[in-house]
Amino acid sequence: MNISKRDTKLLLILFGIVGFILCYFWLYLSYTEDNENLLFDIEDAQYKFQQFRTLERDLAVQGDALETFQSFILDAQAEYPADVRAEDLIMYAVELRDNVGIDTGGITFIQPVHIMEVRGLIDGTYDFAERDAYRTGFNMNVGLTYQQLKNLVNYVYNESSQTSINSISLSYNSTNGLLYGNVVINKNFLTPHDVDYVPAPIPEMSMGLPNPFGVVTPVVTTRPPRPQPQPEPNMGENNEENI
């Protein structure tokens, strides 16, 4: 079969057109697919970016809330002493007497009792540490009026959250109109390992004057020597001589 030159040129042109179309579609489809993938990556990146921006804002809010909760927990822990000893209970009884005006009598101390284990924060960190909660207190004999009784209850519960009234047992004295009995006060404390015990402040007490007699100055005097006893005369010898 003989093909003329004209047909050969037409075939070459046709093959060229077909090849061009194939190359065009191949490149176009490949570019379109890459473009679609790129658009998908851009949309995904934008979505993640928005998520990160939202997380960043939430993290700032949560960080402020976390610091607020940390400060609240540390402040609550700071209200509880590391230990409560006999001198602390005595000074609290003196504090009640001075601020409420009650007459206090004898005081009986209550031994510390373990209540529970709690998880407390370590100051300056977000780490927790085990703490032991204890309860102690004292039984105090009192004499007071009804108004002083109300003042006592208000003072105990308004001044500190680690102090409470366990029980009150009083009887009315019709002679002077006072209430006599005893009040049991509870004191709670935590025993953290990183907080030192701080004793209750005890005011200085005056021990009197160096010279209780004022301006009188003692004078040292010299006593005269005591007279020596003289020997008694022998009465028997004198009688013999007289005879």
Secondary structure, DSSP 4 states (H G I P E B T S, - for coil): ----HHHHHHHHHHHHHHHHHHHHHHHHHHHHHHHHHHHHHHHHHHHHHHHHHHHHHHHHHHHHHHHHHHHHHHHHHHTS-S---HHHHHHHHHHHHHHH-PEEEEEEEEEEEEEEEEEEEPTTSS-EEEEEEEEEEEEEEEEE-HHHHHHHHHHHHHH-TTEEEEEEEEEEETTTTEEEEEEEEEEEEE--TTS---PPP--------SSTTTT------PPPPPPPPPPPP-HHHHHHHH-
